[in-house]
Amino acid sequence: MSRIVTLLTDFGLTDPFVGIVKGVILGINPEVRFVDLTHEIPPQDILAGSLGLEAAVPFFPPGTIHLAVVDPGVGGERRPLAVEARGHAFVGPDNGLFTFLWDQPAVRAVACSNPAYHLPSVSHTFHARDLFAPVAARLSLGLPLWRLGPPVEDPVKLPWPRPRRNGDAESGEILHVDRFGNLMTNLTLSESLEGTEVVIEVAGVKIPRLSPYYGATRSGEVGAIVGSTGRIEIFLNGGSARERLGVGRGAPVRMSRSRRVNSASPRQR
């Protein structure tokens, strides 16, 4: 059975870990088609892994299996999970990596506790090879979720940062910094601000408007844009906003109506 299996890990590509995981899967289902989402998630950064999955999943067809391993608790008491949501299957540790799924309708999760679907010997350090890979391979062959283990009703959820609204302003924070130095925030254009001009404030800098595209600002100018995930991003045209502003994850960001729009008369509007 030819099925897509995506891989997202913090393994990097220096060691043979990713290749070994693929070898286990191919030994069970040689017809699998792999898509490497990334193996450069910062080590043990569960939130970055969850954000990466959230961004990628909508662009894959139903029936895709997503194997995600960012697992600082490997070998401990955290549960191994398999999840069905949005017509997709997900396999990985129960440590918050799948937080973005739990508010979706008709989500089902089970603990992958049935040893019949693990490798014969399961190490304490490489569950991606010994447990998650064989489970993902069996799912790619059509194994029903319930065969893997008992239902999970209380999955671990990350304390996902939510924006705070105060009138027509919203306070949020930076969630992620990409390799270009762009700063992804947890702010989106809410109904109260959609269709208006807004001011973004971060690290003492006021950005007076949202740009339609990166090149709409002058070279070396800090700007803000609605990124591909729908969240507001801060960027520097031709450089790194992280380096220019000296901020990273957790830094506060504020978005409000521009004063020009607020002060406009009805006729001017």
C-alpha positions in Angstrom: 0.0 0.0 0.0 1.5 3.3 -1.1 1.0 5.9 1.6 2.7 9.2 2.5 4.6 9.3 5.8 6.0 12.7 6.8 8.8 12.9 9.3 9.5 15.8 11.7 12.3 15.5 14.3 15.0 17.3 16.2 17.5 14.6 15.1 19.5 16.7 12.6 21.3 14.9 9.7 24.8 14.4 11.2 23.9 11.1 12.8 22.2 8.1 11.1 19.0 8.3 13.2 16.6 9.6 10.4 17.9 6.9 8.0 17.4 4.2 10.6 13.8 5.3 11.2 13.1 5.1 7.5 14.7 1.7 7.2 12.4 0.3 9.9 9.3 1.7 8.1 10.5 0.4 4.7 11.1 -3.1 6.2 7.4 -3.2 7.1 5.9 -1.3 4.2 8.4 -0.9 1.2 5.7 1.1 -0.7 5.8 4.1 1.6 6.5 7.6 0.2 8.5 9.7 2.6 8.3 13.5 3.0 10.9 15.0 5.3 9.2 18.1 6.8 12.3 18.9 8.8 14.9 17.4 11.1 16.2 20.7 12.3 13.8 21.4 15.1 15.9 22.9 17.9 16.8 20.0 20.2 14.0 19.2 22.7 11.9 22.2 21.5 8.4 20.8 21.6 6.7 24.1 20.8 8.7 24.5 17.6 7.9 21.0 16.6 4.2 21.6 17.2 4.2 24.8 15.2 6.0 23.1 12.3 3.4 20.3 12.2 0.5 22.8 12.5 1.9 24.7 9.5 2.4 21.6 7.3 -0.5 19.3 7.9 -3.2 21.3 6.0 -1.2 20.8 2.7 -1.1 17.0 2.7 -3.9 14.7 1.4 -6.2 12.7 3.7 -4.6 9.4 4.7 -1.2 10.9 5.4 0.7 9.6 8.4 2.7 12.2 10.3 5.6 10.7 12.4 6.8 13.5 14.8 9.5 12.9 17.3 10.7 15.7 19.6 11.0 13.7 22.7 13.1 14.9 25.7 11.2 12.4 27.9 12.1 9.3 25.9 12.3 6.2 28.0 10.4 7.8 30.8 6.7 7.7 31.8 5.4 9.8 29.0 2.9 7.8 26.8 3.5 7.0 23.1 0.5 8.3 21.1 -1.3 7.6 17.9 -3.9 10.1 16.9 -6.5 10.4 14.1 -7.7 13.9 13.2 -8.6 15.8 10.1 -8.4 12.6 8.1 -4.7 12.2 9.0 -2.9 10.0 11.5 -0.2 11.2 13.9 2.4 9.2 15.8 4.7 10.5 18.5 5.2 11.2 22.2 2.4 12.5 24.4 4.3 15.6 25.5 2.3 18.4 23.9 3.6 18.0 20.4 0.1 17.5 19.1 -1.5 20.3 21.1 -2.8 22.0 18.0 -5.1 19.0 17.3 -7.0 18.8 20.5 -9.6 21.5 19.7 -10.5 19.7 16.4 -13.7 17.8 16.1 -13.7 14.0 16.1 -10.2 13.5 17.4 -9.3 10.1 18.6 -6.1 9.2 20.4 -4.7 5.9 21.8 -1.7 4.9 23.7 0.7 2.8 21.6 1.1 0.1 24.3 0.5 -3.1 22.3 4.0 -4.7 22.0 2.8 -6.6 18.9 3.4 -3.4 16.9 6.8 -2.5 18.4 10.2 -3.9 17.5 11.1 -7.0 19.5 13.4 -5.0 21.7 12.6 -1.5 22.7 15.5 0.7 23.9 15.3 3.4 26.5 16.8 6.0 24.1 15.4 5.4 20.6 11.7 5.0 20.6 11.5 6.6 17.2 13.2 3.5 15.8 11.7 0.8 18.1 8.2 2.0 18.7 7.0 5.0 16.7 8.4 3.8 13.3 6.8 0.4 13.4 3.5 1.9 14.5 3.6 4.5 11.7 4.4 1.7 9.2 1.5 -0.5 10.4 -0.9 2.5 10.1 0.3 3.0 6.6 -0.8 -0.6 5.9 -4.3 0.2 7.2 -4.1 -1.0 10.8 -7.1 0.3 12.8 -6.1 2.7 15.5 -7.9 0.8 18.3 -5.5 -2.2 17.7 -2.6 -0.2 19.1 -3.8 0.3 22.6 -6.4 1.9 24.9 -8.0 5.3 24.3 -6.4 8.4 25.7 -8.8 11.0 27.1 -6.3 13.3 28.8 -3.5 14.1 26.3 -0.8 16.5 27.4 -1.3 20.1 26.2 1.2 22.8 25.9 0.4 26.1 27.7 -0.1 27.6 24.3 0.3 31.4 24.5 -2.9 33.3 23.7 -3.2 37.0 22.8 -4.9 39.2 25.3 -7.4 41.8 24.1 -7.8 45.3 25.6 -10.4 47.3 23.6 -9.1 47.6 20.1 -5.6 46.5 21.0 -4.2 43.0 21.4 -1.1 42.0 23.3 0.8 38.9 22.3 4.3 37.5 22.1 6.8 36.0 19.7 6.3 32.2 19.3 9.1 31.3 16.9 12.1 32.6 15.0 12.7 31.1 11.6 16.1 30.7 9.9 15.7 34.1 8.2 15.3 35.8 11.5 11.6 36.5 11.0 9.7 36.7 14.2 6.4 34.8 14.2 3.9 36.1 16.7 0.7 34.6 18.2 -1.3 37.6 16.8 -3.7 37.4 14.0 -6.0 40.0 12.5 -9.1 39.5 14.7 -12.6 40.7 13.5 -12.2 43.9 15.5 -9.0 44.8 13.5 -9.6 43.2 10.2 -9.9 45.7 7.4 -8.3 48.5 9.4 -4.8 49.9 9.5 -2.8 48.7 12.5 0.3 49.5 14.4 2.7 46.8 15.6 5.0 47.5 18.5 7.9 45.3 19.4 11.2 46.0 21.3 10.5 49.7 21.4 9.9 49.9 17.6 6.5 51.0 16.1 5.7 49.5 12.7 3.0 51.8 11.3 1.3 49.4 8.9 1.2 45.8 7.7 3.1 45.2 4.4 1.5 43.3 1.5 4.8 41.5 0.9 8.4 41.6 2.2 9.8 43.8 -0.6 7.1 46.5 0.0 9.4 48.0 2.7 12.7 49.7 2.1 15.9 47.7 2.3 17.0 47.5 6.0 13.6 48.5 7.3 11.6 46.5 9.9 8.1 45.6 8.8 5.2 43.4 9.7 3.2 41.0 7.5 0.5 38.4 7.7 2.6 35.3 7.2 1.7 32.0 5.5 0.2 30.5 8.7 -2.1 33.5 9.2 -0.1 34.9 12.1 1.6 38.3 12.2 5.3 38.2 11.5 8.0 40.8 12.1 10.7 40.9 9.4 13.7 43.0 8.3 13.9 43.6 4.6 17.3 42.1 3.6 18.3 41.0 7.0 17.3 39.4 10.3 14.7 41.0 12.5 15.9 38.9 15.4 19.4 40.4 15.1 18.2 44.0 14.5 15.7 44.0 17.4 17.5 41.7 19.8 14.5 39.7 20.8 13.3 36.1 20.5 10.6 33.8 21.7 8.5 35.2 24.5 9.2 38.9 23.7 6.0 41.0 24.0 4.3 42.3 20.9 1.3 44.7 20.7 -1.1 45.4 17.9 -3.6 48.2 17.8 -5.6 50.4 15.4 -3.5 53.2 13.9 -4.2 56.6 15.4 -4.8 58.0 11.9 -7.7 55.5 11.4 -9.1 56.2 14.9 -9.0 59.9 14.5 -10.5 60.0 11.0 -13.9 61.7 10.6 -16.8 59.6 9.2 -16.4 61.4 5.9 -12.7 60.6 5.8 -13.5 56.9 6.4 
